[in-house]
């Protein structure tokens, strides 16, 4: 690959990324219903893309899935604790009956999207802006370090059958970058060295989410989940890592009681 070809999409990716960063950081800073609405819209768009990929001939179902997922994510964070699981399961139950041939793929991914939506809203709502900023920085650092290391260093492919562009050098660079993010946030969050370990684990989850989404696209025979984001493809393409990372952090919060409250 020539040098110009290797970086041909960089300018468009950066421009779109800056717009997304401004909108996302603004929502994180605002918190409350603004951030919860932002997350609900994202999860709805991702669910719509997922349904559209797996059932391209059922546009109405894809739209309904997106709307139901966004609404469930929004309502779950406001309702009582006992209603969280039933609320999140509504789109899943509908999808189970409406898409029987794709249940094995569709249901786990839809569940992950819903859990991640609740997880992101919970982190911001319960633990404050800086914990959410840490999560975003870990996922962003993983992605950025992987992008540049993979293109500058190259080397053996991570899983060429699923994602031909992913390399071990990019994967390792993502872990290192995530560890540095954890170390940088230790003082701000009042956390110990365990935060660097959690950051690397979150980075691994982010990369796993990216690979899993690549496998779905390969099965569906598409390059991108949609064309909503110039230079990035679809919303699912951009936030696949955040979905898995948020689900992991929610699991850590529920099982260990960390991160500590503000």
N, C-alpha and C positions, 0 to 999 in steps of 0.2 A: 504493500500500500504506500502510495506517495505521501510526502509530508503534507501537501495541501489537502489530499483526500482524507488523511487521518484526522485533520482538524476542521474539516469542511462544515461541520454542524455546530462548531463551538460558539460562534457569534450569536446565532439564533437561540441556542440553548441558554446562553448567558442572559440575553435580553428577556426571554420568557421567564427564566429563573429569577431575575431581579423583580419582575412584576409580581410573581407568585410570592417571593420573599416579603415584599412590602405589604401585600394583602394579608399574608399569614401572620407576620409579626404584629401588624396592626390589630388583628383579631386576638392574638395572644395577649397583647398589652391591655386591650379592652376587657377581656375576660367576660364573665357572666353570660347573659343571653347572647351577646354578640359572638363570643367564641363557640358556644354550644350550637348556635345556628350555623356558623361557618363549618364546623365539624359535621353537622347533620347534612349540609349540602354536599360536602365532599363525599361522605359515605354513600349518599344517594346516587351521586354521579358514578362512583366506582361500582356500585351494585348494578346500575343500569348498563355500564360497559361490560361487566361480567355476564349478565343475562344476554346481552346482544351478541357477545362472542359465542356463547354456547348454544343459543337458539336464535340464529340470525333471521329466521323467517317469522319470528314472533315479536314484532316491534311493540305491540301493545303490552305484552307481558313484560318486556324489558323496562318500559316506562313505568308500569305499575310496580315492578320490583324496586326500581330506584326511588319512587315516591314513598313506598311503604317502608323501605329501609331508612331513609332520611327521617321520616316521621317517627319511627320506632326509636331511633337513636336520640332524637330530640326529647321525646316524651319520657324515656327511661330515666334520664338524668334528673328530671324534676319530680318524678313520682316517688312513692314510698319504696323502701328497700324490698318489700315483699312482691312488688309489682315489676321489678326490674327484669327478671328472667322471663316471665310471661309476655311482657311487652316486646322484648327483643326477639322472642321466638315466633311472633306473628308472621313476619315475612318468610321465615324458614318453613313454617308449616304450609303456607301457601305455595312456596316453591317446591316443596316435597311432592305435592299433588299435581302441580302444573307442569313440572319438568321431569317426569319419571326417568327418561332415558339418560339424563345428565346428573342424576342425584349424587352419584359418587364424587363428582367434582364440585358441582354447584353448591350443595349444602355445606360442606366444610368451609369453602371460601366465603360464603355468605355469612356463616356464623363468625368467622374470623373478622370480617368487615364490621359486623355489629358489635362484637366484643371490643375491637379496636376503637370504634366510635365512642363507646361508653368509657373505655380506658383513657382516651385523650381528654375527654370532658372531665373525668374524675380527677386526673392529675392536676389540671388547671384549677378546677373548682375547689379541690380539697387541700392541695399543697402549694398553690401559688404559682405566679408567673415564672419564677426562676427554675423550678423543677421542669416546667414545660419547655422552657428555653434550653435546659440541659438535654432533654430528649430530642428536640429538634436539631440541636447542634451535633449530637452523636450520629444521628441518621444522615445529616448533611455532610459531616466530615467523612463518614464511611463512603458515601457516594462520590464525593469530590476527590478524595484520595484514591479511591479505586479507579475512577475515570482517568486521572492523569498518570498514575503509576502503570496502569494497564497499557496505556498508549506510549509512554516513554520507555518503560522497561520491557514490557511484553513477557515473553516466556511461555511456559506450559499453560495450557488451558485448564480451567477449573472443572468444567463439565460441558465439553463442546457439543454433545448431543442435545443438550437443553438450551444452553446459552453460549453460542460460539465466540462471543467477544470477551467473556469473563476469563480472567487469568489469575493464577495463584499470586502473582506479584500485586495485582490490584486488590485482591482479597486480603492479603497480609497487610498492605498499606492501610486498608480500611480499619483493621483491628488496631494498628498502632495509632492512627489518628484518633480513634474513639478513646483509647486509653489516655491520650493527652487531653482530650476534652474532659474526661473524668477528673484528671488531676487539676485542671484549670478551674473546675467548678467546686472542688473540695472546700475551699475557704468560703466561697460565696454561699454554699448550701450548708455549711457546718457539718460536712460529712467526713468520714474517715477514708482510708485508702481503699476500702471496699467499693467505693464509688467507681474507681478505675476498673475494677473487676466487673462490676455491673455494667459499665459502659462497653466493655469488650463483649460481654454476653449479649447486650442489646444490639451491638454491631453485627454479631453473628446472626441474631434473629432477623435483623434488617436484610442481610444478604440472603438468608433462607427465603424470606418473603419474595425477594426479587427473583430468585431462581424458580420458586413455585409458580409465580405469575408467568414467567417465561415458558414454563412447561404447559400452562393453560393456553397461551397464545400459539404455541407450536401445535398443540392438539386441535385448536380451532382453525389453524392455517392462516393466521393473520400476523402482520409485523408489529402493529401497535393496537392497543385496546380501543383507541378511537383517534381522532385528529383534533381534539379540542385544544391541545397545548402545542403550539408550533415549536418544533425542535425537540419535543419531549414525547410526542404521541398523545396518549390519553391521560386522564387523571389517575387511572389505575397504574399506568406505567411510571408515573412520578411518585406516587404515594404507596407503592407496594411494600417498600421497606418500612415505612412508617406504620403501616397496618400491623405487621408482625412484631415490630419493636414495641408498639403500644400495648399489644396483647401480652407480651412478656412482662412489661413493667406493671400492668394491672395484676398479673398473676403474682408477681413479687410483692406488690402492695398488700394483696389479700392474704398471702401465706406468711409473710414475715412482719408486717406492720410498718415496713419502710416503704417510701421515705418518710421521715418524721414530719409532722405538721409544721406549719409556719409559726 
